[in-house]
Amino acid sequence: MSIAPRVLTRDTWEPRAIAHAERADRATAGHRERAPRHEKHPVEDFLYEYYETRPMRLRRWHPGVGVALVDAPDHASSRYYATRDGATSVDAAAFWEARSRTVDYAEALLRATASRPSRLGCFGLHEWAMVYRADETRHTTPLRLGAAATDRVVEEHKIVCSHIDAFRFFTPEAVPLNTIQPTRETQIADEQPGCLHANMDLYKWSSKLVPAVSSELVLDAFEFAMDIRYLDMRASPYDVSALGLEPVRIETAEGKREYAERQAEFAVTAAGIRSRLLDACVAIREAAGVAPLTGALTDRPAT
């Protein structure tokens, strides 16, 4: 049986919606300013291109399942919403019918990741493996050490990337150097909470569950992913000094220590966001009147 939603009057929910939109505008200001000039940003564009972020979509406020809004015509006309007795809320049954595979996969992946200890020994070498012995790089930003020295860093280190969506961009020469060979089919078994890309992906999973998760959670995950992305590029082989960024020199002992410390800090923050997202998955099930997820799930998620 589904649970009755909590009802918010307009004078309660509208200030939240306005505050959220203003916060989203601040978070996306740089991107929106650059867009008319077609100006690229080697750090921040990743979140807009890889995750297909749209600032207008990010600023749109949704309360998530379990909350009904009085006098909310814009929400009432939106997909996956229904109005009953003058209050509009996410139609959890309709959302579940359309997105159940995504909810199932996200919940299974998040639970498996949360159950494991953080591994902090990768030192961001995934970015280095993506340019190993490459004729061209993925960014116009030059390599900090040059091609030959960058290749030596890869060869002199143990590569332990566990994230399929980083590993799939390794150069062919770098693939056999990775001690783990992650695949889409083994993603649930491979993910671990110290991985920067797994923690950036908290934004991906939260955005895939809109409007059934709260927009505050989505924006928290977006801002967190941006913080991670900056470390990702500072520790990469690219020279980011033109952006006013100090590199994390992971080829040195000091750089490795700095990277691992930041990675550990991110893992703590990610645990909180991951827990909230898991709670949201449970809430979706409860609102839709669906049984809890049980057993293992290994198939590829719906997009």
Secondary structure, DSSP 8 states (H G I E B T S, - for coil): -----EEE-HHHHHHHHHHHHHHHHHHHHHHHHHGGGT---TTTHHHHHTS---HHHHHS----TTEEEES-HHHHTSTTEEEETTEEEE-HHHHHHHHHHHHHHHHHHHHHHHTS------TTHHHHHTSTT-SS-SSSS-BSS-HHHHHHHHHTS-B----HHHHTTS-TTTGGGBS----STTHHHH--TT-HHHHHHHHHHHHHTTTTS-HHHHHHHHHHHHHHHHHHHHTSSB--GGGT-----TTSHHHHHHHHHHHHHHHHHHHHHHHHHHHHHHHHHHHHT-----S---S----
